Each structure stands twice: as structure tokens, then as C-alpha cells.
Amino acid sequence: MTTATPARPMAPRRVTARTLSAALDRATVQAEQAEAMGDAETAKAWRRVLADLQRRIPETDR
């Protein structure tokens, strides 16, 4: 079985401030929930995701 390919290559998605803000909120909530449940490993992983997302914010927008 072969997989279908798009008629034209997909352009990379542009990350908007709104999308980034939603991702920051979600990562924060996930990290807090993991900490509340006592899952330190998962909380640590979400904190890394959060740190990566924060690095994507230009200095002027922080």
C-alpha cells in the first residue's frame, strides 16, 4: 500500500503569537498537573517544553 502525497509540498507553518501563547499556557498547566500528581519526571519534561517555547519569544515581546 502506498501513501498519498500532497499535490504540492506543504509550507512550514508560521508560529503566531496566539499559537505560541496557547502552547505556553498548555505546557504550564500540564507541568503543574504533573507536579500535583507527584510525577516529577513528566513535570520535568513539560518544564523543558515550556523553556523551549519561551526561547522562541523575541526579547522585545517578553
Protein Blocks (a to p, Z undefined) as FASTA:
>chain_A
ZZdddfbdcddddddfklmmmmmmmmmmmmmmmmmnopaklmmmmmmmmmmmmmmpcfkl
ZZ
